């Protein structure tokens, strides 16, 4: 996972699961990383950063 995106998620205390399975990514149509999956929506890096920035910090 991209360190920038990881740091942003961690800073907002947003839990996530890192998936490095190339086979699964290809089956989802992901050809370029990083991609953040929110529910069933795949967000490319710029959109993912925008989404994270809009989130309020969650309690741990």
N, C-alpha and C positions, 0 to 999 in steps of 0.2 A: 504494500500500500504506500502511497505517496506520503512522505514525511510531513509535508505542509498540511495535507488534509487530515492526517492522523493527529497532528498537534492541535488543529482547530477543533476537531471532535473532542479531544481530551480536555481542552480548555473550557468547553461548554458542558463537560461531564456527560456527553452523549455516548451511550454504549453502542458498540458495533462489533461485528464479527469480521475478521479479515479472512478473505478467501483467495487463495493463490492457485486454485485449480484451473489450469489452462483449458482443460476439456469442458468444465462447467461454464467458463466464460464464453467459449466459442459457441456452446449450445444456446446461450442467451443472446448471441449475436454481438457480443462485445469483441471488438477488434482492436481497441486502443484503451489503455488504462492511464490513470485511475478512473474508475467508475464507482459511484456510490449508489447503492440500491436502497431506496426509501419505500417501504411497503413493496409494491410491484413496479415502481418507477425507477428506471435507470437514469442517473444523472452524470453527465460528463463533468470533468474537473471544474470548469467555470461555473456551471449550474450547481454543482455540489457545494462549492465554496459559498455561493450565494445563499443556498438553502441553509447551510450551517450558520452563516452570519445572521440569518433571520430568526434562528431558534433562541429561545431563552435558555439560560443555564439550568440544567436539571439537578436535583438533589442526588447525592450519592447514596 
